[in-house]
Amino acid sequence: MTFSWNQVVAGRASKLAPSAFSDLEGIRSVEDLIFFAGGTPPLEKLPIARLRQASADAWEDAADHLYYGESQGHEPLRHMIAERMTSRGATTDPEHVMITNGSQQGLDLIARTLFDPGDVVVIEGPTYFGAMQAFDAYEVTYRTAPVDDDGLIPDELERLLREHPRPKAIYTVPTFQNPTGVTISPERRRRVVELSLEYTVPIIEDDPYGELHFPGDPVPPLRALDSNVIYLGTFSKTLAPALRMGWMVMPEALIPPLVNSKEAVDIQSDRFVQRAVVRACADGWLDAHLDEARALYQERCQRMIAALQREMPPGTRWITPQGGFFVWVTLTGEITSNALLPTAGKHGVAYLPGSAFYPDRRKEPTLRLGFSTLPDDKIDEGIHRLGRATAEFLG
Ligand SMILES: Cc1ncc(COP(=O)(O)O)c(C=O)c1O
């Protein structure tokens, strides 16, 4: 007898969406493809030697940490994170920090702890698709607050907060947002936090790119304005994504349920990797590493903007970010980036269409370009191909 798994799989699981990258499956096999879809540090800049040494050192006192333990995370790592958060303007006590397996796990733990089926969550439109993947499992629905060049629009947010039923949380990537690269302006930040307090709807601040500001003044996290903000950070973009090392800064009252959720999901994060990360970052190494990375990302971003200016048809618009990994492009004419994708693939270039970043997958003329992983010549050639593909498509 054949098992009918459709009858066994939970209703919610059958509705879970695959990663946005699945839309690109047909294109990824194109020979010599220039793939602007990445959102990671470049392979050649991963600090392999430093991490290898730090991992070897982490085995020195292995007998002390080969057991289960430290559900909330390794104290020296929480301490280091609290110090870094404090130096960025968000005063943080190590007791409020929990180590997670990347910020993706943080999103899941928050949703597991806060969301009941049918709850409404305000997200930015567009937003990081992985947050929706995490939240979807808890059967929430979304209201989308639009984003412009200055980030989340407070008046639009307020309109949604006034609605019935009142949303359960506001999820935002306020700094160098994925996918648009925009940063919420200082006035808007204050207003967004005021609204959260006025309507008693907590903010979930997802901040993987905040430390990757281009040389110049860093932007303090939203949590610097209010200790009710639940903050998510990660080493995925500053060290390497495969470490699966992130953290959460929790409001006092949420520490017990969030730590209980962490224990329920995986008991603890990898105790070796936590020790290796502390060792790797020690003695000012992380700051020196970040300084170098920021300069490189700024150079690549400028290169991409110059190429867009040169290669794209008149009327194309884009947002120039001040940090992070992404440029958000709005194509000219009555076309969607989804319709353009096969032609782009034929010309040997790929991107993530804007539709990936909305819960209703609405088709738009927008697309996300990642600049962090590609050297100058690939950026130039890739945008040249994109320009040619767009011109051909427009006729
Ligand atoms: C906004 C945002 N949140 C969370 C994540 C997931 O990061 P991590 O590797 O720490 O799980 C990403 C990764 O791209 C991201 O862009």
The ligand as an SDF file (V2000), in Angstrom:
LIG
                    3D

 16 16  0  0  0  0  0  0  0  0999 V2000
   17.2830   40.4100    6.9550 C   0  0  0  0  0  0  0  0  0  0  0  0
   17.8530   39.0570    7.2070 C   0  0  0  0  0  0  0  0  0  0  0  0
   17.5250   38.4010    8.3130 N   0  0  0  0  0  0  0  0  0  0  0  0
   18.0210   37.1970    8.5990 C   0  0  0  0  0  0  0  0  0  0  0  0
   18.8910   36.5730    7.7240 C   0  0  0  0  0  0  0  0  0  0  0  0
   19.3850   35.1950    8.0640 C   0  0  0  0  0  0  0  0  0  0  0  0
   20.6720   35.2730    8.5550 O   0  0  0  0  0  0  0  0  0  0  0  0
   21.3900   34.1200    9.3650 P   0  0  0  0  0  0  0  0  0  0  0  0
   22.3950   33.5290    8.4460 O   0  0  0  0  0  0  0  0  0  0  0  0
   22.0050   34.8010   10.5260 O   0  0  0  0  0  0  0  0  0  0  0  0
   20.3630   33.1240    9.7940 O   0  0  0  0  0  0  0  0  0  0  0  0
   19.2660   37.2130    6.5440 C   0  0  0  0  0  0  0  0  0  0  0  0
   20.1580   36.5530    5.5770 C   0  0  0  0  0  0  0  0  0  0  0  0
   20.2670   36.9290    4.4440 O   0  0  0  0  0  0  0  0  0  0  0  0
   18.7380   38.5000    6.2810 C   0  0  0  0  0  0  0  0  0  0  0  0
   19.0570   39.1890    5.1890 O   0  0  0  0  0  0  0  0  0  0  0  0
  1  2  1  0
  2  3  1  0
  2 15  2  0
  3  4  2  0
  4  5  1  0
  5  6  1  0
  5 12  2  0
  6  7  1  0
  7  8  1  0
  8  9  2  0
  8 10  1  0
  8 11  1  0
 12 13  1  0
 12 15  1  0
 13 14  2  0
 15 16  1  0
M  END
$$$$
